[in-house]
Amino acid sequence: MDTKTSHTIDIYRGFLAQYVIIAHLIPALFPGILGMPGTLAVWAFFVTSGFLNFYSYHRDPSVLSYYKKRIIRLYPLLILSFVIVALTEGTWRINDIYTLFPVVFWLEDHMPHNGVLWTIIIELQLYMITPILALPLLKRNLNKSILVILLCLLPIVSIGISAIVSEIYKGSLHLGERTFFSAIPMYFFGMALAKYHQHNKDWPKFFHSKMLWISSAMLFIGIVISRNSEAGIWDHLFAEGRFIAFLVTAGMLVAPTFLTFFSAQGIGVRLGQLTYEIYLFHGLMAYIMSVYIPQASALTIILFFWVFPVLISFGWDIFSKKIFLFSQGRKT
């Protein structure tokens, strides 16, 4: 992967993380308003993760090496989050233990105290099957026709899986069900996009057109209106949101003109590289605030939802690098 693409993904992930924080801030600051559907960014994260992990696995197609890198990257903070929650609650709650052993596929019935971890758990589950999903992509090239077919079909497959799984597990149809199974098509699309990116530079014209952004914006506005409508225009807002995640993520990676300015700004890249830390600390700080400051002011909410998570993330990054350098020095 070239540096330009890498920076584009970093900046895009940074935007997605900030979007989630804003989506959580709106109802926290203005009770009664649902705000923007934050799960749109989560679907986009799954697509982006598929893109990144295909490149990572392609560079070193060793299953053990791949799992080792994922564990080293993710688990120190997962364990820290678990310990902080356990100390705060004064108990070892089974729902939080699940965050360390991502084998529970129906997460909505096992929501941890750090609420954002439901997406991290799904990510871990997707990482577990990455070597299997990568097999068909490592053996053959993908042409533009296959990419377009995947673009059209995989969101529909994801929605269909949500409907089937919700019917089986809950006995009711729910197109917006968010599970590991409905995330697989999103993740696989990201992997297919990475495969296409390796061998093709002449992307389909649609990705360069204004129609992509106009259609995505109109769909987004419709979802926000539906989400906040008392009439309940359509409760399954996460269903159509998956198309936004596919279109915008593909567009950002293919024609990243919107991110040209930010690519020259180091802070944009760093925010993207620390997306995991910011995302996790955002949920953890929001949980701590809900326990110790239930009647928080607007300023306190902003500090705990936004400012503190970013500052702690940068601090953790510096700390972890120093620990790494220290361990390397001990080895030599």
N, C-alpha and C positions, 0 to 999 in steps of 0.2 A: 504494500500500500504506500503510495507516495505521500509526501509531507502535506501537500495541499489538501488531499482527501482526509488525512488524519486530523488536521486542524479543523476542517469543515465539520467532521463528526463531533469533535470535542466541543466546538462552539454550539452546535445544534443540541447536544446533550445538555449543555449548560442552560440553554433557553428552555428546554423541556423541564428541567429541575425548577427553574424560577417560575415557570408556568404553574407547576403543581403547588408551589408555595403560595402564589397569588390566589389560586383556586381555593386553597384552604383558608387563606386570610379573609376572603370576602364574607363567607358565612360567620367566621369568628368575630369580625368587626361589625357586621350588620346582621344580627339574628333575624331569621325569617327569609333571608335571601340565600338561595342555594349557590348562586354564582356560576362560574364556569365549570363544566364537567372535567375534573382533573384526570379521569381515567383515559381521556383522549391522549394525554401525554404518556400514560402508562403503555397503551397499545403501541405508540411510537417508540417507546423504549424497547419493547420486545422486538420490533423490526430492526432497530439499530443494533441491538445486542446480537441478533442473528448475523448481521453484516460483519460486525467486529470479530465475533467468535469463529466465523468461517475462515477469515484471514488468519486468525491466531492458530487455529487447528491445521490450516493448510501449510503454514510455515513449519510446523513441527507436528506431524500426524502421529504422535505418540499419545495414546490414551492416558497413560499414567502421568506423563509430563503435563498434559493439558489439565487434568484434574488437580495436580499439585499446584499449578499456577493459580487456578481458580480458588482453591482453598486458602492459599497464602494471601491472595488479594481480598477475600471477602470475610473470612472467619474471625480474624482478630477483632474487628468492630462488632460482628454479630455476638461474639462472646461477651464483649464489653457491654453492649446493649442489654443482653440477658442478665448480667450480673447487677447492673444499675437498677433494672426493673425489679429483680428479685429482692434487692436490699430495700427498695422503696416500698414494695408490697409486704415485705417480711415473710414471703412464702415462695415456694418453687411451683409456680402455676403451670399446669400441663400445656396450656395454649402457648406459653412462652418457650417451653422446652421444645415444642414443635419447630420453632424457628431455627434450632440447631440441627434438627434431623428432618430435612424437607421431604418426608414421605407421605404427608397428609395431603391428598389432592383436593379435598373439599374445604377450602380455607375459610369460607364465610362462616362456617360453624365453629371455627377454631381461631378466631381473630386474636392476635396477640395484643398486649397493652401498647406496644409501639406499633400503632396501626399501619404505618407505611410498610412494615415488614411483609405484609401479604404479597406484595409485588416482588420483594427480594426472594421470598421462598419460591415463587413461581420461576424466577430467574434461575435459581439453583436447580430446580427440577429440569428446566430446559437445558442447562449445562450438562446434566447427567446423560441426556440422550443426544447431545451434539455429535459424538462420533458416529452414531447410527444415522442421523439425518444427513450427515456430510457424505456418506458413502455414495449415493447416486450422483452427487454434484462433483465429487473428486474424479469420477470416471468419464465424464462426458462434458462437452461444451453446451452452453445454452445460447440459442439464437434469440433474436428480438421477438419472434412470434411466441416462443415459449414464455418469455418474460411478460408479454402482454396478457397471455392466457392466465399466468399466475396472478398477475395484478387484478384481473377480473374475478377469478374464481376463489382465491384464498380468503378474502374477506367473507365471502358467502359461505365458504366451508367453515370458517370460524364461528359465524352466527349460527349455522346449522348445528355445529357441535354443542354450542351453548344451549340450544333448544333441546337437543337429545339428552344431554347430561342432566339438565334441570328437570326434565320429565322423569328420568330414571331415579334421580336421587331425591327429588322433592315432590314429585307427582303433579307438577304444574309447569306450564310452558313459560319460560323466561328467556327471551332472546339476548338479554344483556348479561347473562350469568358470566362471571369472571373466574375462570378456572385454568388450571394447567393445560387441560385438554383444548380449550378454546384459544389458548395462547400459542399452541404449536404451529398453526398455519401462519400466524404473524411472524414468528421466529424463523420459520422455514423460508418465508418470502425474503427476509433480510439476508439469509444465506444465499438464496438464488440470485439476489441482486448483487451480492459480492462476487459470485461466480461470473455473472455477466460483466461486471465491472473489470474483471481481470482480462477479458478477451475482446471487449468491444469498447470503442471510443465514440462511435456514432450512435448516440442514444436516440430513442424515438422522439420525434419532434414534439409530441404532446408534453414531454417533461420540460421542454424549453418554452412552452406557450403560456400566455397569460390566462388561458382558460383553466389551467390546472389550479392556479391560485384563486381565480374568481370563483370557480365551483367549490373549492375547499372553504373559502371564506363564507359563501352563502350557506353551505351546509352547516358550518360552525355556528353561524348566527341563528339558524333554524333550531339547532340543538339547544343553544342557550335559552332561547325563547320557550321552547318546549319544556325545558327543565324547570323554568321558573313560572310556568303558566299554572294558574289555579285550576284551569279546566283540564289539565293533564292531557295535552294534545297527543303525546305518545310517551308512555312511561319507559319504554325500552330505548332510551336515548343512546346507550352505549353501543347498540347494534350498528346504527348508521355511522357512528363515530369511528369505527374501524376503517372505513374508507378514507377518512381524513388522514389517519395514521399512515396508511399505505401511500397515498398520493403525496402528501407533504414530505414524508421521509425520503421517498424516491426522488422527488423534485429537488430537495436540499442536497442530496448526494450527487445528483446528476448535473444540475445547473445551479451551483451555490452562489449566484450573483448577489443575493440578499445578504450573504455573510462575508462579502469581500471586504467591507470596511472593518468588521470585527476581527478578521483573520490577522490584521496587522497589530491588534491590541492584545498584549500578553494576558491581560486579565480575563479576556473572553475564553482563551484556550485553557487557562488554569481552572476557571470555574467548571468547564466541561470535564477536565481531567479529575476533578474532585466531586463529580456528580454523585457518586455512590456515598461518599462521606456526608455531603450536604443533605442528601435525601434522607439518610438514616438518622443523622443528628436532628434534622427537622422534626421527624416523628418523635424522637426521644425527648427533645426539649418541649414539644407540645404536650406530651404525656406528663412530664414533670410539672409543667405549669398547671395542668388540669388538677393535679393532686394537691399542690401546695398553694396555688394562687387561683382558686376557682372563680373568684370575682375580679378578674384581671382588667386593667384599664387598656385602652387602645394602644398606648405606647408599650405596655408590657407585652401585649399580644404580638406586636410587630417585632419586639426584641427577641422573644422566645421562638417565634415562628420563622424569623428571617435572619436577623443580625447575628444572634448567638450561634446558630448552626453554621453559618458561613465562617465566622471567626474561629470556632472550635475546629472546623474542618481543616482550615489552613494550619492551625496549631498542631493538629494530629499529623498532618502531612510532614511538617518539619520534625516532629518528634520521631515518627516512624523512620524517616530517612537517617536521622542521627543514630537510632538504634541499629539500623542496617549497617551503617558505616562502622559503628563500634564492633559489631559482630564480625564484619569482614577483617577489621584490624586484629581481632583476637585470633582469627584463623591463620593470618599470615605471621 
